[in-house]
Every structure is written in C-alpha cells, then in structure tokens.
Amino acid sequence: MDEKARILQLRDELHQHNYRYYVENNPVISDQEFDFMMHELQDLEAKHPEMFDPNSPSQRVGSDLNNEFETFVHTRPMLSLGNTYNREEVADFWKRVSEGLMGAPFQICCELKFDGLSISLHYEDGRLVRAVTRGDGVQGDDVTANVRTIRSIPLQLPKGGDWPRQFEIRGEVLMPWSSFDRLNAEREQAGEPLFANPRNAASGTLKSKNSSTVAQRGLDAYLYYLLGEGIPGDGHYQNLEAAARWGFQVSKNMRLVSTLEEVFEYIDYWDQERRNLPVATDGVVLKVNSLAQQKSLGMTAKSPRWAIAYKFQAEQAETTLRQVVFQVGRTGAVTPVANMDPVQLAGTQVRRATLHNADVMASLDLHVGDKVLVEKGGEIIPKIVGKASPSEPESLAIPFVEYCPVCGSKLVRYEGEAAHYCPNDTGCPPLILGRIEHFISRKAMNINSLGPETVDDYYRRGLIHDAADLYDLNEEQLTDPQASDNKGVRKILASIEESKQIPFERVLFAIGIRFVGEIAAKTLARYYGSMDKVMEASMESLTQINGIGEVIAGSVIQYFANPVNRAFVERLRNAGLQIEIGEQQRQAQSDKLEGQSVVISGVFQHHSRDEYKALIEQHGGKNVGSISNKTSFILAGENMGPAKLEKAQKLGIRIMNEDEFLSLIKE
C-alpha cells in the first residue's frame, strides 16, 4: 500500500475509533494503539502536504457531543493534550519549554491524569451556573442538571471567600472503583451488559437523561485548572491551592518541581502507587506552572505547548494458555475466550482473556501450552497481546470454530464484519433469548415490566420459546405460590397487553430482521403499509426504496423465506398486534414537510419531543439533531438552548413555535 492510500485508510479508521470512544463510549482499541495510529497519520501528512484535509482526524479534537443535550460554546476552547509513552519525549518536552522561554527558569506542576470525562464548571457570585462537557473542544453538552447531583462539586461556595465574581474551573468527572464495582454487580444481577471500565461508566452516567440515575451511581470529580479574570495569581499550582480552600476537590498528589529528574521521580512513583488509588488513573500531566509563561509558549492547532500527558504502559503478565472456549452472545456473535493458568494482574487474579475474533486469533497463532503475555488496559476481561516465547514444535494449534458451539449450525461472516455469527435465529438458545429481549425493548414493543432475568426464567421454565409466546401467558402460570402479592405479575401482563397498541413500524422493527433498524423499519412500514406486503416484496421492489440497499433487501427476503418466521408473524397477528398502518396514522400522513430538515429544541406543552418527531416524519420531514445551513426550521418550545438560538439567528433559520407547527401540518 502506498503512503497516500495509507493516509486515507488511517483517516477512515481513526474517524470510526473517535466515534466509538467519544459518542458510543465503547472503544475497541487501547489509547496507546489510537495514539500510534494518529502519530503515523501525522507523520505521513507532513510528508504529503498536498493531501491536506481540514476534516482529517489530525485536525480535530474528538467529540463527545450528544444531540439530546443543549450545546454551549466554550468561552475558551478546551484543547486536548499531546500524549507520550516514553521518557525521551518527556525530556524533549522539557527542552522545548526551556528553548521557548529563552532559557528563563520555570517550574513544572506534576499531576495525576484521571481517566474520566472532561468538564467545564462556570461560577457566578459563588454559585454553579453551568456545567459543560468538552465536546469537540469548541462547544460541548450542557449537563448542569446531572452535575448538580455530584456531591464533590460545590453548588454554592462559602461566603466571604476570595474567589472572583466570575470564573471557570475545569476537571474530570469520574467513577471511583467502589462505585464502578457496585454498579456492575447490580447490572450483572439484572442481566444488563456490564460497563467495560470506570471511564465508560462515568461518561454513560453523565449523559443520562435522568438526573436521579446520575445521583444513584456515585460519580466523583477532581478539578485541575482555574481560568478567568481576577483569579488569585500567576501560579497554576497556587491557584489550585486556592480552589481547594474554596471547597473544590483538588488532588492532594500534585507536586511542583524544578528539574527533569524530579519529573521522572514523580512518574516512577505513581506508576506503582496508582494501584492503591480509589479512582482510575492512566498517566501523569505535566504543566508549566506560570500562567504568564503558559501564555508565552502558546498553543498549536489542537494542544497547548506548555503541557503534555505521559501515559502509563498497561500492566502485563506472563502465563500459560490451556484452552480456548467459544461463547455465543445474544446477537449470535461468537467470541473466543482463552483459559489460562491464574496470574496476578492489576491487583486481581486473572484466569480468562478475550481473543475478540478469528482475525485476532490468527494473528496471535496460538497453541495449547503457549507462554502468553496478558494485558489489562481498561477491559473487564483482559486480553492476550502476544506470546512470550515461540510455540513448542509438538504443541497443538488452536483453530477458530466453524460451527456454533451451542446448536451446531455452520457459522457465517457478513461482509464488513469482524465477528462470525450463528445464523440459527429460531433454534439457538442464546439467539432466541436475544430476539426476545430485542422484541420487548423500549424502542420496539416497550414491554418495560419484563427484564432479561425474567425472560431467562420464563425460557428455562418452558413458558416461552419465542416472543409470540408472551401473548399466551396468564396469571396462573406466572404466580409464585410463595408470594403474598401478585402485583408484579399483573403489571407484566398489563404491559404485554398494552404492547398490542404499538404501531406497525415498531412491530416490524421488533420482529428482529437482521440489518433492519428503526429507520429502515419505518421506511418499509410507510412504503408498503402492511406486514403482508412487506412479506411478499421482491428484491427489485425493495431496492427501489430510498434508503433500502441490497443488504437490507436481501435480509428481508431471507427472513420471510423461513416458514418459522412466517408462522411467528402469523401468531403475532392472531394475538392482536398492529401488523399494518392504522387508519388514523394513514390519514395523518402527508408530504407537507417533504424534503425539510427540522431541529427540535426546548420543552413542549401539547406533545412530547418523541411525539413531535413522529409527526415530522409522518408528514415527510426529517429529524436532525444539530443546526446547520441545511436546517429548514427549528421547532422550539420553552427554554430553547441559548447556543442553538444564537446559531439559528446567525444563519437566519426560522424558529417556529408549537402552535405554528401544528397549524402548518393541519392546513
């Protein structure tokens, strides 16, 4: 592959990893792997300036924006720090600072790098007025309501303090190990997926739409940078000491140093001692202490020249591989897991390690009895990163399985997918349970009184074999003779009954046709109008629909070619579910908003946000989460976000209230 092609490949991969890290909170590679890819891209782009692209991942800060929150433009950009993993680059940083300051003496403030979510807190007259995530560095999500639940963040500073009237303080919202362990134990008991690490848990919690959920999960925060007019002085370390006096939680493990040797002493000490901290840390941050010197050194396009982050290497251990077992998840994905001799790693005894997929297994070339290196760099289950020594000549190679270890079906690998899947949706127990859980989920049939644990129980007892069986359940079957009250059973049955009113488009989504997500299900439902017409649709007919490609069309045809699936749909019909667009919905449809992109913002009186989104789609419009020059108008309720209002006015976009909108679609 030539260098220009490699640039394009790296950009595509880094965009995907940025999205998974900042938006989905589900990274699939380590920070170090990401940084190595970024450095490779930056080096190649420097060699090929003709390949400059303002949208390259090297030109931006990753984003954690969530369109469900109002956005706020930062008064001062929140830039990311340059990362390093070796002492030579730390020494180079020291040298650059010295040269940039023309040999003037300087001090470095050494701080722990907390592994959480960056936050900017704004105070006026001693009161917290706004909390904003870093977002893309220019603007972030306003999460003030959720941050107010974090007990270590003061809402009101003590009277009589010497704090400025207005200031900003930045830091990290994180989840302590104790809260993380408790949360994952609760999720495991409820049959919910576990968070991979405290950083993901903190990020997912802070972006929750329910502040009470945030309050229950025990988030914490450490503050590490004070900004604004009238802050105490020129020293960053001294300003944080003042912030601690005002009531902010500032790490007691900062150290002010004057030599490079002292920097290395700090790094070496915390590389070991961090294992005894109550929160996750992944490195050390080094900052020039003088604010005047910081200003003199200035910034690059995406990071300050006066600070750098040194990342600790993930801890590794050597052990012996004994076997590989293959687990089938509820999506059908088959994951290889290594069983090893127990070894101590990052404070816990490790016996198992994930191997991810067939490609990873092949790259490691594993044999029974191999001496392997295991790393725990943020995952719940550690991973094997290599072999400590070559395999013995007579050792047995471990191949990836060809058939499902549960039901025996031949595995398939879909184009563009890294995993192998069991295709036996209707006969493999993990997939059956996965389909039922998908069917009852909030965005499908919304049978919210049922959870995965209850579904497992019903399946084990033989009460259900697929989702259609839910509609045959009765109180006598579900009643526990030992229970004094059947209120829970009645609630489940009532929720199942209420699901019969769920509209056809969500029923189509709920039945679980592979690759048919919410949007595709809506498109198919509104184009064909009934399940019968979808069932009989041809490849030619399906691929004529905007947004339905050959992969989705082929999956629809394959699904309904299976007599078991047709019988399942027929049982849903007989149970009374909506298998065609209702007359009221049909009459409500129009093309009045055809080709228009609409942003919803604020709090509404007549309908909920979800109801307005449905109305927009019923009349041919498209819901979008952010404002751009392509936005047709904004449907605005009360308390519209100030950042959105400012941007709309700047772009000259029409702002429409509820009554105007309802009048428009009724005309």
N, C-alpha and C positions, 0 to 999 in steps of 0.2 A: 504494500500500500504506500503510495507516495505521500509526501508531507501535507499537501493541500487536502487530499482526501481524508487524512488522519485528523486535520483540523475540523472538518465538517462532522466526522464521526464523534470526536470528543465533545463538540458543542451539543449535538443531539443527546448524548449520554448524560452530560452534566445538567442539561435542562431537565431531564427526567429525574435525576437524583435531587436536584434543587426542589422540584415539586414534591417528591416523596418525603423529603426531610422537613420542609417548611409548611406545606399545606396538609399532606396526609399524615405527617408525624410518624412515618413508617419507613425509615431508611433501610436500604438493602445492602449498603456498603459502609465501611467504617469511615470516620472523619479523615483518617490518615490516607486511605485509598482515594477519597474525594480530593484531598489536597494534592496528592501526587498527580492525579489526572489534571487538576487545574494548573499546576505548575508546568506540566507538559504542554498544555494548550497555550499558556502564556509565552513559553519559550518558542513554540512554533509560530505563533502570531507575530512575535518580534522578528523572526526570520523572514516572514512574508507579510509586510505591511500592506500589500495590495489586497490581502484577504480581510482587511478591517471590516468589522460589522458591529454597529452600535448595540445590537441585540445579543452579542456573544455573552455567554456566562461570565467571561472575564471582565466584562464592562459593568456588571451589576452586582448588587448585594442580594443574596437570596431573600425570598419573601415569605412571610407567614400570614399574609393578609387573608381574612376570612370575610366573604361578602355578606355574611349575616350580621356583621357589626358595622356601625358607622365608622368612617375613616377620619383621621385627623392628621393634618400636615404638621410635621415636626418643626418647631421654631429653629432648631439647629439639626442638620442631618445626623442620623445615627449610623455611623460607618462601622464596618466590621474591621477586625484586627488582622494583620498579616500573621500567618501561623508558621512555626518552625518545629522540627522534631529533633534537632541536633545542636550541640553546644557550639559548633563552628559558626552557625548562623546567629546564635546569640552574641558571640564575640563580634561578628560583622555588624550587628545592630548597634552594639556599644561603640564601635569605631565610627559608624555613620553619624551617630548622635554627636560624638566628640568633634568630628570634622564639621558637621552642620552648625555647631555652636562655636566654631573657630577656636577650639581648644579651651574654652571657658569651663571652669569646674561645674559639675552638675551632680545631682543625686537621682537615684532610681528608686521608685516605690515598687516593692515586690508584693504581689497579691496572689491569692489563690484564684484559679479560674473555675467558677462554679458552673456546673452543667445543667442549665435550665433555660428559661425563656427571658430574653432581654425586655426590660420595661422602663418606661419614662414616666416619672411622677411629677405632677405640677402642683405647686402650693401657692396659695394667695392668702395673705394675712394669717398664716399659720394653719390653714385648712387645706386638705386634699381636695382639689377641684377636678383633676383629670388624670387618668392612667392610660397610657398608650403603648401598645407593643411596637417593636422595631419595624415590623412590616418590611417594606422594600428599602428602608433607610430614609426615604423622603416622607412617607406617610405610613401610619400604622392603624391598627384597630383600637377603637376606644373601648376599653374593658373596665371602666371605672367601677361599675356596679359589682363586678366579680372581685376586683382587687380590694374593695372595701371589706370583704369577708376575711382577708388575710390578717391575722391578728398581730403579726410583727410589723405591719405597715401602719404608722400613726395616722389617724384621720384628723386629729387636731393637735398641734404642737403645744407644749406647756406655755402658759402666759409668762411674759417677762423675758423670754429668750432673746438672744441677739441675732435671730435669723432674719434674712431680708424679707421685705413685704412680698416679693415675688421671686421664686426660684424654681429650678428643675433639678431633680436628683434621679440618677439612673442606677439601675441594678439588675438583679437576676431573680426571677420568681422560680422557685424550685420545690421539689417534693422530698422531704427527708426520707432516709431509708426506712424508718419506722412506719411512716405513713404509707410508703410505697408497698411494703410487705403486707400491711393490714389491708390495703385496697385490693391487691392481687389475690389475697386469701379470700376476700369477700366475692370477688369476681369469679374465682375458680369454683366456689361453693354454688354460685348462681348459674354456672355453666357459661359464663361470658368469656370472651377472649381476654387474655392477660396483656397488660402493658409490657413492652419489651424492656423498658428502663425508666428510671425516675424522670428523665428529661421529657420523654414522650408522655408520661403520665401527667406531668405538670402542664405541658402545652395543651394536651387534650382537655384537662380540667379548666384551665384559664379561658379556653374558648367555649366552654359550656354555656348554653342559653339559659340555664337555670342556676341562679346565684346560690341557692340553697345547696345544690350539689357541690359547688366550689367550697362552701363553708364546711361541709362534712369531710372533705378529703385531706384537710390538714396541710395546705400549702404554706410555704415559708418564703422569706425574701431577704437577700443581702444587698445592701446599697454600696456603690463603689465610685460614683462620680457626681460631683456637685457643680452646677452651672448657673449662671445668671449674674445680673448686676448686683453689686453690694455683698458678694459672698466674702467670708472672713478675710482671706488673704491670698498670697501668691502660691502658697504651698498646697499641692493636692493632698498630701498626707495630713497636713494640719487642718485642711477643710473637712476631711472625713472625720477627724477627731472632734471637730465642732459639730458635725452632723450627728455623731454618736451622742454628744451631750444633749442635742435637741430631741433625742428619742428614737433615732433611726438605728436599725440593726446593721452595724458595720463590722466586718470581720476583725477579730482581735489578732489575726495571724498575719497582718501586714508588717512589712519591715522596710525601713528606709536605709539604703546602702549607698556607699560612695565608691566601691571598687567592683570590678568584674568578678574577682574571686568571691566576694560576698554574695553576688548574684548566684554563682554556681553552688555555694554552700546552701543557700535557700532552696534552690531547685533539688539538690540531692536530699536534703532533709525531708521535704514534703513529698518526694517521690515514694518514700517509705511510709511516712507518718499519715498520709492522706487516707490510708486504710482504716484509721481509727476515728475518722471524722463522721459526724452524724448525717452528712449530706454528700452527694456525688461531686467529685472534682475531677477534671480531666487535664489540668495543666496549671501553669503559672502565667500571670500577666505582669509585664514589666513596663512601667510608665515613667517618663521624665517627670520629676516632681514639680518643678517650677512651671506655673501656667504661662508666664512670660516666655520661657524657653520653649514650651509646647507651641505657642503661637509663632515663634520664630522658625521653628522646624517645619511647621505647616502640615499639609495633607497631600496624599496622592489622590487619584480619582475615587478610590474606594476605601482607603485606610489612612490613619494618621501616621506620620513619620516618627512620632515621639513615643510610640507604644508598639509592643509586639507580644504575641502569645506563644509560649513554649508548651507544646503538648506532650504529656507523658506517653510513653510507649505502653500499649496494652500488655498486661501481665501474661506470660506464657509459662506452661509447664510441660514436662515430658512424661508420657505414659505409654501403655501397651494397648493396641487395638485388639479386641477379642472377636467382635462380630458386628455386622450392620443389619439392623432391622428396618423394615419399611412400613411407615404409618400412612393410613388413608384418612385425609381430612374430609370435612363435610362438603367441600366443593368438589371432591373427587381427586384432588391433588395428592400425589404420592411423594412423601418426604423420607429420605434415608436418614437414619439416626445411628450414630456409632455408639456401641457399648464398649467401655474401656476399663482398665484397672483403675480403682479410685485414686485421685490425686488432689492435693490441696491447691486451690486456685482462687485468688482474690477473696480469701477469707472463708471459702466454703469448700466442701468436698465434692468433687465433680466425678461422675461416672458416665455421663452421656454427652454427646456433642452432635450438633446438627451438621449435616453434609449438604443441605439445601436441595440439590437436584442432580440429575445424571451428569451434566456437564462438569459440575464441581467434583463429583466423584471421579470422573475420568481424568481430570487434570491432576488429582492427587495420586492416582494409580495405587490404590490401597490393597493391601494383602493382610490376611489374618496373621496376627503376631507382630505387625509393624510397630516400630517405635515412632510415635507421632507427637507433634507439638500442638498443644491445645491453648486457645486464647479466649479470654472472656472480656470482650471490649464493649460491653453495653447490652448484649443479648441475655435473655433469661437462660437459654440453653447455650453453652459455649460452642465454639466451632474449631474444627481441625484446620490449621493453616499450613501444614506441611509435614514432612517426615524428618525425624531427627537423624535417620541413617537409612541407607538403601534397604529394600526388602530382601529377605533371605531367599536364595535361589529356589528352594523347595517349598516356599510358602504359597498358600492358595490365594489367587486373585479373587477380589470380590466384585462381581458384576452387578449392574443395575437390573432389577427385576423386569421381566417382560409382561407378567400377568399380575393382576390385582391380588395382593396377599389375603384379602378378605373373601372375595367372591370368585376369583379365578378368571375374570374377564381380561382379554388382551388389552393392555394399556394403549392409549393414544397420546400423541403430542400435537397440539394445534399450532398452526403457523404463527410465529411471533411469540410463542410461549416458551418459558424455560422449563416448566414442570411437565411431567407426564400425568395423565388423568385416567381414572377408571371411568369408562363411558356408561356403566350399567346403572343409570339413574333410578330405575324402577326395581332393582333387585339387590343392590349392595347396601347393607345396613347403614354405614356412615353417610352415604349419599341420600338415602331415604330420609334420615333424620335431618340432614342439611336442607333438603327440599321442604320438609315440613316447617322448619324454623324460618326459612325464607318466606313461605306462604303466610305465616302468622305475623311477620314483621310489620313495623309501623307503616312503612311506605307501600306495603302490599295490602293484606286483609286487616291489619291492625287489630288482631285478637290479643289485646295487651294484657289480659289476665293470665295468659299462658307464657311460661318461660322455658328455656332449653331443658332445665332439670325436670320439669313436669312432663314435657314432651318425651324425654328419655324414659321416665317412669311409665307413662301410658304405653310406650312402644314395648318395653320389657314385659309388661303385664299382658300384652297381646290385645290391648283395647284399640290400638290404631296401627295400621300398616302403611297408610299414606294420609295426605291431608284431607281427602274426602271423608275419611272415617270420622273426622272430628264432628261432622254434622249428624252422625248416628249415635253420639254419646248421650247418655241420660243420667239423671241424678243418682239412680240406684246403683249404676256401675261405678260411679266415682266416689260415692260416700264411704268414708272411713268409719267403720263401726266403733272405733275407739274415740272418735271426735265428738265433742259436745255440741258443736255448731257446724252446719253445712254451708255457712255463708260464703266461704271461698269457692266451693263447688258451684253454687248458684251464680256467683259472679263470673266464673269461667263459662258456664253455659249461656249466660246472658250475653257475654262478649262474642261468643261464637254466633249466636242468633243475630246480633247487631251487624255482624260482618256480611250478612246477606244483602245489605243495602249498599255495600261498597260498589262504586261504579265499575262498568265493564273494563275500562282501560287498566284499572288496578288489578282486576281479576286476571287479565291477560298477562300482566307482569308477574302476578303471584304464582302462576302455574309453573314457572321456572324453565322457560325455554332458554337454552344456553345462548348467550350473547344478546338476548332481548332485555335491555334495561328499561328504566322508567320512560325515557324519551321515545325509544323505539316502540314500546307497548302503546303509548299514547298515539303515536303516528299510525300504527297499524289499526288500532281501535277506531280512530276517527276516519280513516280511509275506507275501511271495509264495513264498519258499523255493527258487525256481529261476529261471534266466535265461529259460526258455521262458514261464513265467507272467508275468514282467515284460514280455516282448516282446509278449504278447497282451493286456496290461491296457488297459482303456478309460479315458477321461477321468473318467467317473463313479467307477469303482473306485479310481483313483489319488487323486483329491481327497478321498476318504473317509478316507484315512490321515492320522493326526495328524502334522503337520509337512510334508506334501506339498501345496503350493498349486497354483494353476492354471499358474504359470510353469514349475515343475519338471515337472508332469504333461504339459504341452504339449511340453516339450523331450524327454521320454522317448518320447512318441508319435511326434514328428517324427524322432527318431534312428532308431527301428526301422522307420519307414516307408521308409527309404532301403535299397534292396536291397544296396548296397555294404556298409553296416554289418551287415546280417544275414549276409552272406557272411563278413565279418570275424569275427563271433562264432562262426559255424559252424567256421571254421578253428581258432579257439582251442579249441573243444570237441574237435575231432579231434586237436589237439596234446596233449590230456590235462589241460587246466586245469580247475579246480573251477568248474562253472557251476551248481551247486546246493548248498544247505547240506548238509554231511556228516552222516552218521548219528550220529557221536559228538557233534557240535555240536548236532544236533537233540535228542538225548537229554539233553544238558546244560542245555537251556533250561527255565526255569520262571518263575513270576511271584512268587517268594518275596520279591523286593525291589521289587515293583511300587509305584510312587509314592514311593520313597525316594531321597533325595539323599545321596550318600556322598562324603566327602573322604578322599583317600589322603595319608598323611604318613609319612616315615621310610624306613628301609632294611629290606628283607624277605629272608627265608631260603628260603621254599618256592617262591615265584613272583616274577617281576619286576613292577614297577609297571604296565607295559603289560598283562601277563597278568591282573593283578587288575582293571584297568579293563575288560578284555574279559569277565571273569567277572561283574562287577557288571552290565554291560549284558545279558549272556546271561540273567540272572535278573530282568530287568525294571527294574533300578535305573538311576540317572543319576549320572554322574561330575561333580562340581563342584570348582572349584579353590580356593575360599575358604570360610571358615566363616561362617555366619550363623544366625539363629534358625530358618531353614528346613532346616538340615542335620539329617539323620536320625541319622547316627552317623559316627564317624571310624574308618577302618581304619588302625591305627597299627602301624608297625614300630619298629625300634630307632632311636634318635636323632631322635625326633619333635621338630620345631622348638619351642622354648620359648614363642614367641609364640602359636603355634597351640594348644599345650597350655593356656596361660593363658586364651585366649579361649574354648576349649571348656569349661573348668571354670567360667568366669564365666557362660556361657549354659546350663550344665547338660546339655551334649551328651554322649552315651555314647561312650566310647572302647573300641574292640573290637580285640583282637589277631588275628594271623593264624589261630591255631587256632580261636578262637571264630567267626571269619568262615567258615572252611572247613566247620566243623561246621554252621553256620547254613544254608549253601546245599546241604549234602548231606542235611539232615534231610528 
